């Protein structure tokens, strides 16, 4: 079902007009209410009056995760803090998270975006949606939750983890929709097979999967094992959270809610806008956000855009699969991890050198996260119990910054290869393409 026909099926000319009007408003808003944006625009020699239509967007400077880090936590706030009703956060490149702030209208617009996704998957008010994305600072749980409530579906705020209870609720409450990362869906499928719960006692029909890259093969596997139809949902904290984009029944690309989030594809090196259909870095401008609007935010996600009308009737632009990233961010068990975060933590520990090597793999449908860490001569020991204590200490320190538990392998001094140039610190053995 199409939730908001007037926007989702709007003709291109009217959409560009709407985007232009909204861009003008958001540029006025940040120029007058957010000093860093104003200074950036002044440096680039652009005034709000230079922005008349959506075509003028190319005159505006880019923004990035680094800006959010530099102005952490409130520097890019564009309304008084009293207007903010909630915050979320995502991984920064080092120890500090990136904080995003939402006004009441921002929350409502985000829920509208998410509701369009759920409706496109065929869900409605008679459905029971189990939200098994993590609740908390991560946008997955509460984002999917608000969308599900806005749709009028019965919403189960499960959060991630506690597998036995997940299955119990899924069966007893008759969940028809499951929202979680694709890798967690596979894990739940496996747990369901082992649980002995007969498949006919589970009513699931639709999966709302995203927050990490996944393949067609993985889709088929989940669909087969859970007996459902699996749909992609895309989003990122800086732009709001889940619901920036969604697949329709045609599953031929991910529609972007472009009346709210304007997409561009740029050359990752030069920043030049690329012709339609060319692969490049996705850039978003939020067109209706009040709390912390993002202007030409560099996502680092690599994809392309498709403007052809979709057979579902929607005219909303589609993007192809995310083919990778232009930075070194890893997504492990749905959590964004930067190698620089690991390095920053190791630098605070007396016992170790900041020499490390990360290996990521997928074993039994779960991501593994191993880190070899070089121990200083003085602290390296053959005594197992001493090394075990150190192992736990490092794991705890990394967990508290990164948000997931690594498997630490302390190694002897000088065993990790030193690099002559750029250090290669990651081996990601998973295959997404
Ligand atoms: O992952 C928001 C989200 C939650 C999306 C739940 C979907 C479902 P972040 O933690 O800020 O936000 O991570 C954003 O995750 O730039 C992509 O690299 C990646 N990503 C998100 N959705 C998808 C997807 C949430 N469907 C980063 N396919 C993004 C591939 C995805 N990658």
Boltz pocket constraint, residues with backbone or C-beta under 6 A from the ligand:
constraints:
  - pocket:
      binder: B
      contacts: [[A, 90], [A, 133], [A, 139], [A, 140], [A, 141], [A, 208], [A, 209], [A, 210], [A, 211], [A, 212], [A, 213], [A, 214], [A, 232], [A, 233], [A, 234], [A, 235], [A, 236], [A, 237], [A, 238], [A, 241], [A, 242], [A, 243], [A, 299], [A, 301], [A, 322], [A, 325], [A, 331], [A, 334], [A, 336]]
      max_distance: 6.0
